[in-house]
Amino acid sequence: MSDNKVASKKLSGAGLRGQSAGETSLCTVGQSGSGLTYCGYDIADLAGNSTFEEVAYLLFNGELPNEKELSTYKAELAGMRDLPQALKEVLKHIPKDAHPMDVMRTGCSFLGNLEPESDFSEQNKAANRLLSAFPAIMCYWYKFSHHGVEIECSSNEDSLAGHFLRLLNGETPSEQHQRVMDVSLILYAEHEFNASTFTARVCASTLSDMFSCITGAIGTLRGPLHGGANEAAMDMIQSFKSPADAKEQMAGMLARKEKIMGFGHAIYRTSDPRNVIIKAWSEKLAAENGDTSLYDISVACEEFMWDSKKLFCNADFFHASTYNYMGIPTKLFTPIFVCSRLTGWAAHVMEQRSNNRIIRPSADYTGSEPRKVNAISER
Ligand code: COA
């Protein structure tokens, strides 16, 4: 398909909406607490009182780490940040105008060639390696293709959030920016059977390797109806001149039946529990920045969509202004999502493997009645 237009059929059960496709002990969406829990912990609690490394440990092991476990885990992750030279060479060959999600997909897949998961006893090692390497895959390609600079891929930063910001900006980030990135990574880490996670589980159910499962998930997250929404939201917000202009333009978009990126959700019905958390950080960063226009326009969009369509911001919408206030290039928004969601994907791969049956649903047939092949001269 050349123009990305797809027919959307509202069949009963279309998109498998509302159907259970398996069991998980990792996450609930729209069921308890503020609406999102990881292994029984509410997202608001985790975002307020934990770090991304603690959440990664929780998803991979089922329990939050104690102090000793956390420091051992962080040391293990920090030791795996650098990239093999062969992968750097591949990244150098990817052009500047490549889609950054294609860079992540290639980086993940190529690392799977260099350091394959030879059997499932290595699944935690493979997941942790990807977790440590993803910030460098993203930043090494970005800095080389856009600025001609070959960056150092390891760093002494204490956290993955700080490590990523250092690779991007070449300096230790402020405490505040590190914490915002940490919270953002926590918010994006896991979300039950969303499209990309389900892709990873389907792949895992064939007993494929971790790198293939994650590569497939990246390809699924790439689509604008899933992970690409934060970038699309940024482009839209930046195209509005003021809060009043935002409302006027959005009215036109709705009249033309355009989808407004960063709004709505397949499961949540009245709000996305991640929005209130990232919105508060956006407001703080706006105040720190002095120019609050991006935040003000975003709030106007939120009000307009709720008043006119009862549609609410999902996690992506205020991530756009938040990342922009931190000076993060828009094209890296979705790859950051990858750096975080990898934890959920890998945890689901491990869970699928622990109680596996190949995922193979059926389809309702809507084609021709049984018929015979005519001779080609008679068709
Ligand atoms: N802008 C405009 N209209 C929207 C909308 C949006 N962002 N999200 C939903 N709607 C409309 C739908 O078109 C539908 O209208 P219709 O019944 O007249 O066709 C109605 O609201 C109900 O949609 P719903 O069934 O709740 O959505 P879905 O489950 O099919 O799709 C999304 C969910 C997330 C794919 C959808 O809301 C969307 O495309 N959002 C924009 C992309 C985005 O932000 N994705 C990130 C998700 S975290």
Residues whose N, C-alpha, C, O or C-beta is under 5 A from the ligand:
A	BS01	COA	P224 L225 H226 A229 E258 K259 I260 M261 G262 F263 G264 H265 A266 N314
